[in-house]
Amino acid sequence: MLRTKRYCPSLAFVSRGSSGEANASLRTFSSTVRSSTSAVPRILVTGALGQIGTELVPLLRQKYGSENVVASDMRISEANHAGPFAYIDILRLNDFERVVVEQRIDWLIHNASILSAAGELNPSLALQVNFEGTPVSRSST
């Protein structure tokens, strides 16, 4: 499990949802109270090149500043990113933790997943990514 107290004490977690939930997630995300400071949060969005991420990242960058929103995905886009981008394989917890620490991430919006059509072609990979690839929900030992 990512030890949020050690790496980023104020890490807020917003889980993935259907495409219709992007605006609701943003409202919920925006209303999250950060620990009594007025500093702008550093935000990591996994699955940033997916259906929700491609619309959510620009909204977050507009609201919080491009430099404060780190887009991440397992795919590498050749598009010109208007802010920081990190390649993260969500199944490799060390990669995820490294980005959280190096980028000083406060909030995580976890959208990385394999949707139904691709998941039906490779169910074991879909199970790994959609369930085991949720880093902050892993239990610590």
Disulfide bonds with the S-S distance in Angstrom:
none
